[in-house]
Amino acid sequence: MQKFELPKSLYNSQIHVIFGDRVKYSVTERDIDPQGRVLLPKGWRAEIKTKKVILLQTPEYVKILPKRKVDLTKYSNSIKVDLKAPLTDWHAVEKELLGKSLERFK
């Protein structure tokens, strides 16, 4: 992985990188205060419209992602399963599904 270093004249500026109309990166250098806090840009905070974020930490970097609600209803009719057990009896459904999944390993 190639390291990206900002020129000294750009330390308090923003760099915008755009690839076609699909990917946009905005690189901003921020200071970390003594308590370990980082101030996020106002425009980004206004755009994500949430006060919760997810931090993905690797040895090389920390990635900050907005925590968004996921619409699970779009997956509700995406799986087709042939069941004999009625859906009102969840224990029977679970037992049947578990039995079908274990059959693959026989």
C-alpha positions in Angstrom: 0.0 0.0 0.0 1.4 3.4 -1.0 1.4 6.0 1.7 -0.2 9.4 0.9 1.5 12.4 2.3 0.0 15.9 2.1 2.3 18.7 1.0 3.0 21.1 3.9 1.0 23.9 2.1 -2.2 21.8 2.2 -2.3 20.8 5.8 -5.2 23.1 6.6 -7.0 22.5 3.3 -9.2 19.9 1.7 -8.3 17.8 -1.3 -11.2 16.4 -3.4 -10.6 13.4 -5.7 -13.3 12.4 -8.1 -13.2 9.3 -10.4 -15.9 9.9 -13.1 -19.2 10.4 -11.4 -19.0 7.4 -9.1 -16.4 7.8 -6.3 -15.5 11.0 -4.5 -12.9 11.3 -1.8 -12.3 14.2 0.4 -9.0 14.2 2.3 -8.8 16.5 5.3 -6.1 16.5 8.0 -7.4 16.9 11.6 -5.7 17.1 14.9 -6.5 14.7 17.7 -7.1 16.5 21.0 -5.6 15.2 24.4 -8.8 13.2 25.0 -8.5 11.4 21.7 -11.3 13.2 19.9 -11.4 14.2 16.3 -13.6 16.9 14.9 -15.6 15.7 11.9 -16.2 18.2 9.1 -19.5 20.1 9.4 -20.6 19.3 5.9 -20.2 15.6 6.5 -22.1 15.7 9.8 -25.0 17.5 8.1 -25.0 15.1 5.2 -25.1 11.9 7.3 -27.9 13.1 9.6 -27.0 10.9 12.5 -25.0 11.2 15.7 -23.9 7.5 15.7 -20.9 6.3 13.7 -19.1 3.0 13.2 -15.3 2.9 13.5 -13.6 0.2 11.4 -10.0 -0.1 12.8 -7.1 -1.8 10.9 -3.4 -1.6 11.7 -3.0 1.1 9.0 -6.1 3.3 9.4 -9.4 4.0 11.1 -12.5 4.3 8.8 -15.5 6.3 10.1 -18.9 5.2 8.7 -22.3 6.6 9.5 -24.6 4.2 11.4 -27.8 3.9 9.3 -31.0 2.0 9.8 -31.2 -0.9 7.5 -34.6 -1.7 5.8 -34.9 -5.4 6.4 -38.3 -5.6 4.7 -36.6 -5.7 1.3 -35.2 -9.1 2.2 -38.5 -10.5 3.6 -39.6 -12.2 0.4 -36.1 -12.9 -1.0 -35.7 -16.5 0.3 -37.8 -19.4 -0.8 -38.0 -22.5 1.5 -40.1 -25.5 1.1 -41.5 -26.1 4.6 -44.0 -28.6 5.9 -44.2 -27.1 9.3 -46.7 -24.2 9.8 -45.0 -20.8 10.3 -47.1 -20.3 13.5 -45.1 -23.1 15.2 -41.6 -21.6 15.1 -40.0 -24.5 17.0 -41.1 -26.9 14.3 -39.9 -24.6 11.6 -36.5 -24.2 13.3 -36.2 -28.0 13.7 -37.1 -28.6 10.1 -34.6 -26.0 8.8 -31.9 -27.3 11.1 -32.5 -30.8 9.9 -32.3 -29.7 6.2 -29.0 -27.9 6.8 -27.5 -30.9 8.6 -28.4 -33.2 5.7 -25.8 -31.4 3.5 -23.0 -32.7 5.8 -24.1 -36.4 5.6 
